[in-house]
């Protein structure tokens, strides 16, 4: 399984602008992954999202406590934000191989309609 570190490295999206890549990816992700029937891959992706979030939040808090820093709402919120972004990144990388065929369909449909 190849890992695509950015949307630009996905062959179907490489020729598009950054804004177009993001829009195509988000639309396909929403339609064919979030709202689709659960599969092993999708359940694994959701678990990876949660575990990444949990590891960053719990690990960051543990490290700060070990360094003698007291936790505050702002630090906890920052860790939660970073954890959510990292979790969504991991989730998206797991979803890309499933979405690749849908990217092509979405792009062709948009080109026909002039969007």
KAWOUR-V813237 format. One record per pair of residues at least 12 apart in sequence whose ideal C-beta (glycine too) atoms are under 6 Angstrom apart, sorted by sequence separation. I is the first residue (numbers start at 1). GAP is how many residues later the second one is. If there is no record, write none. Layout:
# KAWOUR-V813237
I GAP
I GAP
This chain:
# KAWOUR-V813237
7 14
7 18
60 19
57 22
57 23
56 26
57 26
56 27
53 30
56 30
53 31
52 34
53 34
52 35
49 38
52 38
48 42
49 42
45 46
45 49
45 50
33 62
29 66
32 67
32 70
28 71
28 74
28 75
28 78
24 79
24 82
12 88
3 90
13 90
12 91
4 92
12 92
